[in-house]
Amino acid sequence: MKTPWTLRTLSVALGGAVLAGAAWAQQVTLRVHHFLPAQGSIPKMAIEPWAKKVEADSGGRIKVQVFPSMQLGGTPPQLFDQTKDGVVDVSWTVLGYTPGRFQRMEVFEIPFIAPSHDRSAEVMSKAAWDFANKFAAEEFKDVKLLAVHTHGPGLIHTKQPVTGLESLRGMKIRGGTRIVNNMLVKLGATPVGMPVPQVTEALSKGVIDGTTIPWEVGPSLRVHEIVKNHTTFGGDRALYTMAFAFSMNKAKYESLPPDLKKVIDANSGAALSAAFGKAMDEADKIGRDIALKAGNKITQLDIAETQRWLRTASSVEDDWVKEVKGKGIDGAALLREARALIKQHDAK
């Protein structure tokens, strides 16, 4: 007996609904790649919580796999392109590891632009997110930007004590980006550029005499075990900071069904950027305490000496403004905007 037309139609419709439902409930795996050990502050205190929240908010339909220490291959400077090209789905990296590529965002690396209090990274990260979207969106057009943030106040960690400008001169100091390296040149040191995972070996083998990093990353690199001197700065400004991006492959994001896009959107943006910054601030306290418990010496330069460093390093800003002007970028205007955003978020 032939199936009545209405029953046949209903059967087809139900079959289509089942298939549509299966597609709607599709499982998605996101591979996250970064350069630090899993016990590092951001991997442990920011990326891991983000992964768990995305999985929970998606009802388990999104699975997040995190690969630390460049386990999927490549080098830290290649992470952004790995995301852009779809080699990985999500990555976390230092923007300055690809020199000259994120020139607008370099404004956050200018010496003494960051506050030096215990909310510094959170404040700077909020400002960086606003800045990235208002003034540097072009630099992130090839990815889905999930968060942009900075670390806390950068300082100097050395084998021999640094008690002033004179004692820094001639030391081989690791710098993380070209702006930081230029600052080190102005201050009289010999900069040695390298991604942060190389710092431990370089210090151990005497390739460098010291490094510029914030407190937070010290424990995962065992810096407090290799060097015994740490130099901080008086006043209300930090020596330097660096910007980071947590980004997602754009095609991967666009391939998600609408409800899973909402999960990603709800777990990205200003709040996530602030959370990454807050994790940096909390880890700074931990890193400093570890150095103190190891019996290391922390030298805080007084305000007068700090001002000497500020004046000496001030031409880094002039160099940057002049350089980006030659590329059609109004660096002076971007500095004003960045400082206004930092002041705005610092007042909250």
C-alpha positions as a printed NumPy array, in Angstrom:
array([[ 0.   ,  0.   ,  0.   ],
       [ 1.331,  3.406, -0.863],
       [ 2.142,  5.741,  1.965],
       [-0.329,  8.635,  1.942],
       [ 1.169, 11.871,  0.686],
       [ 0.652, 13.618,  4.014],
       [ 2.407, 10.853,  5.959],
       [ 5.209, 10.736,  3.44 ],
       [ 5.648, 14.509,  3.722],
       [ 5.611, 14.337,  7.503],
       [ 8.224, 11.579,  7.449],
       [10.53 , 13.639,  5.235],
       [10.001, 16.703,  7.407],
       [10.779, 14.801, 10.591],
       [13.885, 13.288,  9.012],
       [15.029, 16.74 ,  7.991],
       [14.384, 18.031, 11.484],
       [16.469, 15.239, 12.993],
       [19.341, 16.014, 10.614],
       [19.034, 19.725, 11.317],
       [19.017, 19.011, 15.035],
       [22.138, 16.917, 14.699],
       [23.858, 19.709, 12.805],
       [22.666, 22.263, 15.375],
       [24.12 , 20.14 , 18.162],
       [27.424, 19.654, 16.383],
       [30.539, 19.121, 18.472],
       [33.395, 21.59 , 18.037],
       [36.989, 21.21 , 19.161],
       [39.161, 24.292, 19.629],
       [42.922, 23.795, 19.77 ],
       [44.605, 26.543, 21.791],
       [48.352, 27.073, 21.333],
       [50.743, 29.179, 23.411],
       [54.403, 29.476, 24.356],
       [54.542, 29.119, 28.147],
       [54.588, 25.995, 30.331],
       [51.143, 24.907, 31.553],
       [51.979, 26.12 , 35.074],
       [52.588, 29.679, 33.843],
       [50.323, 32.355, 35.269],
       [48.25 , 33.135, 32.189],
       [47.918, 29.485, 31.095],
       [46.844, 28.452, 34.599],
       [44.938, 31.538, 35.767],
       [43.353, 32.805, 32.539],
       [43.435, 30.376, 29.597],
       [42.43 , 27.301, 31.606],
       [39.464, 29.069, 33.287],
       [38.397, 30.442, 29.897],
       [38.476, 26.946, 28.394],
       [36.396, 25.485, 31.224],
       [33.839, 28.284, 30.992],
       [33.474, 27.944, 27.217],
       [32.963, 24.208, 27.604],
       [30.401, 24.692, 30.376],
       [28.515, 27.521, 28.637],
       [28.272, 25.443, 25.457],
       [26.83 , 22.478, 27.331],
       [29.878, 20.47 , 26.385],
       [29.421, 21.052, 22.665],
       [32.686, 22.988, 22.512],
       [35.74 , 21.057, 23.635],
       [38.9  , 23.036, 24.272],
       [42.317, 21.417, 23.993],
       [45.225, 23.519, 25.276],
       [48.742, 22.927, 23.973],
       [51.411, 24.768, 26.031],
       [55.101, 25.315, 25.33 ],
       [54.671, 25.359, 21.515],
       [53.705, 21.66 , 21.507],
       [52.081, 21.984, 18.077],
       [55.325, 23.234, 16.549],
       [56.714, 26.518, 15.389],
       [58.102, 29.397, 17.416],
       [56.392, 32.07 , 19.561],
       [56.669, 34.73 , 16.8  ],
       [54.669, 32.416, 14.507],
       [51.672, 32.031, 16.828],
       [49.578, 34.868, 15.426],
       [49.997, 33.578, 11.868],
       [49.232, 30.044, 13.014],
       [45.857, 31.378, 14.138],
       [45.331, 33.516, 11.055],
       [46.143, 30.619,  8.718],
       [44.114, 28.017, 10.618],
       [47.087, 25.915, 11.732],
       [45.572, 26.304, 15.213],
       [42.159, 27.591, 16.255],
       [43.177, 29.922, 19.077],
       [46.505, 31.311, 20.263],
       [47.94 , 33.566, 22.928],
       [51.089, 35.523, 22.123],
       [53.1  , 38.704, 22.594],
       [52.325, 41.202, 19.836],
       [55.868, 42.526, 19.888],
       [57.263, 39.128, 18.894],
       [56.524, 40.147, 15.291],
       [58.357, 43.495, 15.11 ],
       [56.634, 46.303, 13.253],
       [53.448, 44.337, 12.573],
       [51.304, 45.841, 15.338],
       [52.698, 49.349, 15.27 ],
       [49.627, 51.057, 16.707],
       [49.539, 48.672, 19.654],
       [53.21 , 49.431, 20.345],
       [51.984, 52.573, 22.081],
       [51.463, 50.42 , 25.197],
       [55.181, 49.556, 25.257],
       [56.373, 53.161, 25.489],
       [58.534, 53.518, 28.631],
       [56.764, 54.835, 31.734],
       [53.311, 54.965, 30.119],
       [51.888, 52.337, 32.491],
       [50.925, 52.89 , 36.138],
       [52.974, 50.977, 38.698],
       [50.339, 50.044, 41.306],
       [48.971, 46.562, 41.983],
       [46.102, 46.953, 39.459],
       [48.404, 48.057, 36.656],
       [47.836, 45.154, 34.251],
       [44.062, 45.206, 34.735],
       [43.91 , 48.955, 34.064],
       [46.232, 48.718, 31.074],
       [44.339, 45.737, 29.664],
       [41.011, 47.554, 29.798],
       [42.618, 50.506, 28.043],
       [44.309, 48.215, 25.495],
       [41.007, 46.548, 24.556],
       [39.311, 49.906, 23.989],
       [42.31 , 51.185, 22.061],
       [42.552, 48.088, 19.866],
       [38.936, 48.397, 18.803],
       [38.914, 52.166, 18.304],
       [42.335, 52.771, 16.799],
       [44.011, 49.47 , 15.834],
       [41.217, 47.264, 14.461],
       [43.049, 47.083, 11.119],
       [45.896, 45.211, 12.807],
       [43.525, 42.416, 13.873],
       [41.289, 42.204, 10.798],
       [42.524, 38.696,  9.894],
       [41.437, 37.087, 13.18 ],
       [38.603, 37.07 , 15.669],
       [40.136, 39.016, 18.548],
       [39.074, 37.488, 21.854],
       [41.158, 39.628, 24.207],
       [44.084, 41.992, 24.227],
       [45.946, 42.781, 27.437],
       [49.264, 43.749, 29.001],
       [51.388, 42.406, 31.818],
       [52.069, 44.323, 35.01 ],
       [55.01 , 46.651, 35.674],
       [58.14 , 45.438, 33.932],
       [61.346, 45.365, 35.942],
       [64.937, 44.258, 35.647],
       [66.304, 40.974, 37.04 ],
       [70.092, 40.658, 37.061],
       [72.989, 38.596, 38.383],
       [74.777, 41.736, 39.602],
       [72.75 , 44.443, 41.363],
       [71.456, 47.422, 39.4  ],
       [71.328, 50.402, 41.733],
       [71.307, 53.16 , 39.127],
       [71.9  , 53.931, 35.473],
       [75.668, 53.598, 35.796],
       [75.497, 50.021, 37.082],
       [73.258, 48.962, 34.167],
       [75.626, 50.186, 31.479],
       [77.257, 47.465, 29.438],
       [75.099, 44.669, 30.835],
       [73.605, 42.235, 28.32 ],
       [69.903, 42.417, 29.068],
       [67.141, 40.44 , 27.362],
       [64.408, 42.566, 25.865],
       [61.126, 41.135, 24.628],
       [60.295, 43.577, 21.828],
       [61.957, 46.148, 19.619],
       [60.567, 49.04 , 21.688],
       [61.937, 47.526, 24.908],
       [65.261, 46.864, 23.188],
       [65.44 , 50.485, 22.053],
       [64.765, 51.557, 25.636],
       [67.628, 49.366, 26.852],
       [69.972, 50.985, 24.332],
       [69.02 , 54.449, 25.601],
       [69.623, 53.307, 29.175],
       [73.126, 52.088, 28.292],
       [72.583, 48.324, 28.324],
       [73.279, 45.921, 25.476],
       [69.903, 44.497, 24.43 ],
       [69.562, 40.835, 23.486],
       [66.221, 40.133, 21.851],
       [64.543, 36.775, 22.475],
       [61.126, 35.31 , 23.314],
       [60.661, 34.711, 27.022],
       [60.895, 30.869, 26.9  ],
       [64.592, 31.227, 26.008],
       [65.42 , 33.316, 29.079],
       [66.173, 30.471, 31.502],
       [68.816, 28.861, 29.3  ],
       [70.297, 32.218, 28.264],
       [70.737, 33.252, 31.902],
       [72.133, 29.856, 32.903],
       [74.703, 29.852, 30.105],
       [75.736, 33.468, 30.6  ],
       [74.427, 34.595, 27.223],
       [72.723, 37.425, 29.1  ],
       [73.44 , 39.148, 32.426],
       [69.8  , 39.827, 33.165],
       [66.323, 40.136, 31.75 ],
       [63.363, 42.465, 31.606],
       [60.201, 40.652, 32.676],
       [57.37 , 41.283, 35.13 ],
       [57.271, 39.402, 38.425],
       [54.543, 37.046, 37.237],
       [56.563, 35.058, 34.71 ],
       [59.617, 34.629, 36.924],
       [58.565, 31.424, 38.725],
       [57.738, 29.464, 35.559],
       [61.167, 30.425, 34.162],
       [62.971, 29.835, 37.511],
       [64.522, 33.296, 37.193],
       [64.617, 33.769, 40.978],
       [66.884, 30.691, 41.192],
       [69.397, 31.958, 38.626],
       [69.609, 35.652, 39.466],
       [69.426, 37.186, 42.927],
       [68.841, 40.862, 42.173],
       [65.644, 42.611, 41.117],
       [65.33 , 46.328, 40.382],
       [62.016, 48.187, 40.697],
       [61.175, 51.869, 40.381],
       [59.851, 54.603, 42.622],
       [56.959, 56.879, 41.749],
       [53.69 , 56.061, 40.054],
       [54.944, 54.908, 36.615],
       [56.241, 51.491, 35.522],
       [59.417, 51.086, 33.478],
       [57.6  , 49.346, 30.624],
       [54.928, 46.817, 29.723],
       [54.091, 44.641, 26.712],
       [50.853, 43.808, 24.889],
       [49.421, 40.333, 24.23 ],
       [46.625, 39.007, 21.998],
       [44.314, 36.064, 22.567],
       [42.828, 35.446, 19.137],
       [40.77 , 32.923, 17.179],
       [40.865, 31.814, 13.574],
       [38.2  , 33.827, 11.777],
       [36.99 , 30.979,  9.537],
       [36.65 , 28.681, 12.563],
       [34.553, 31.279, 14.345],
       [32.372, 31.887, 11.278],
       [31.795, 28.129, 10.914],
       [30.116, 27.93 , 14.315],
       [26.321, 27.79 , 14.58 ],
       [24.769, 30.999, 15.975],
       [24.361, 29.712, 19.536],
       [28.019, 28.694, 19.782],
       [29.119, 32.026, 18.339],
       [27.21 , 33.59 , 21.221],
       [29.18 , 31.452, 23.664],
       [32.468, 32.702, 22.206],
       [31.21 , 36.295, 22.11 ],
       [30.08 , 36.092, 25.731],
       [33.554, 34.865, 26.707],
       [35.596, 37.484, 24.887],
       [36.016, 41.232, 24.784],
       [36.493, 43.846, 27.493],
       [35.691, 41.549, 30.431],
       [38.059, 38.815, 29.248],
       [40.826, 41.346, 28.586],
       [40.411, 42.686, 32.125],
       [40.448, 39.13 , 33.505],
       [43.739, 38.384, 31.75 ],
       [45.182, 41.599, 33.171],
       [43.909, 40.806, 36.652],
       [45.549, 37.378, 36.442],
       [48.83 , 39.122, 35.638],
       [48.435, 41.412, 38.668],
       [47.698, 38.504, 41.005],
       [50.637, 36.522, 39.641],
       [52.956, 39.521, 40.118],
       [52.353, 39.295, 43.872],
       [53.08 , 35.569, 43.837],
       [56.28 , 36.018, 41.822],
       [57.545, 38.77 , 44.093],
       [56.862, 36.709, 47.22 ],
       [58.752, 33.746, 45.743],
       [61.785, 35.942, 45.073],
       [61.677, 37.289, 48.63 ],
       [61.378, 33.794, 50.111],
       [64.41 , 32.781, 48.054],
       [66.385, 35.482, 49.884],
       [66.821, 37.626, 46.789],
       [67.489, 41.355, 46.975],
       [64.905, 43.807, 45.682],
       [66.27 , 47.29 , 45.033],
       [63.696, 50.037, 44.529],
       [65.224, 53.075, 42.901],
       [64.117, 56.291, 44.561],
       [62.006, 58.821, 42.714],
       [64.963, 61.035, 41.796],
       [66.854, 58.125, 40.206],
       [63.685, 56.87 , 38.525],
       [63.274, 60.306, 36.968],
       [66.797, 60.001, 35.548],
       [65.74 , 56.759, 33.853],
       [62.553, 58.372, 32.586],
       [64.411, 61.326, 31.072],
       [67.048, 59.052, 29.536],
       [64.433, 56.772, 27.988],
       [62.124, 59.578, 26.825],
       [63.627, 59.647, 23.336],
       [62.165, 56.162, 22.735],
       [58.805, 57.887, 22.456],
       [60.196, 60.466, 20.027],
       [61.787, 57.736, 17.908],
       [58.506, 55.812, 17.725],
       [56.409, 58.857, 16.815],
       [58.844, 59.785, 14.053],
       [59.027, 56.241, 12.704],
       [55.284, 55.603, 12.506],
       [54.682, 59.047, 11.033],
       [56.712, 57.891,  8.036],
       [54.145, 55.106,  7.629],
       [51.15 , 57.405,  7.744],
       [50.352, 56.877, 11.428],
       [49.851, 59.829, 13.781],
       [51.767, 58.426, 16.721],
       [51.442, 61.575, 18.825],
       [47.649, 61.387, 18.547],
       [47.657, 57.681, 19.417],
       [49.755, 58.377, 22.502],
       [47.257, 61.009, 23.642],
       [44.375, 58.589, 23.118],
       [46.161, 55.749, 24.927],
       [47.079, 57.931, 27.892],
       [43.499, 59.21 , 28.104],
       [42.142, 55.647, 28.148],
       [44.685, 54.566, 30.775],
       [43.751, 57.547, 32.954],
       [40.037, 56.833, 32.45 ],
       [40.301, 53.199, 33.534],
       [42.763, 53.985, 36.323],
       [40.194, 56.316, 37.898],
       [37.536, 53.583, 38.132]])
